[in-house]
Amino acid sequence: MVLEFFVVVIAALAFPTALLLFMIGGPHYRDQPH
């Protein structure tokens, strides 16, 4: 299905983006070095 494909693509793109944002400007995860 196209909808499922879109959901998978959005999730695959959003996950690494959220991780990068948390790593770059995440004040809550400042105690972690990496």
CORLIN-V502007 format. One record per backbone hydrogen bond with DSSP energy under -0.5 kcal/mol. NH is the residue of the N-H (numbers start at 1). CO is the residue of the C=O. Records with the same first field share a line. If there is no record, write none. Layout:
NH: CO, CO
//
This chain:
5: 1
6: 2
7: 3
8: 4
9: 5
10: 6
11: 7
12: 8
13: 9
14: 10
15: 11
16: 12
17: 13
18: 14
19: 15
20: 16
21: 17
22: 18
23: 19
24: 20
25: 21
26: 22
27: 25
29: 26
30: 27
32: 29
//
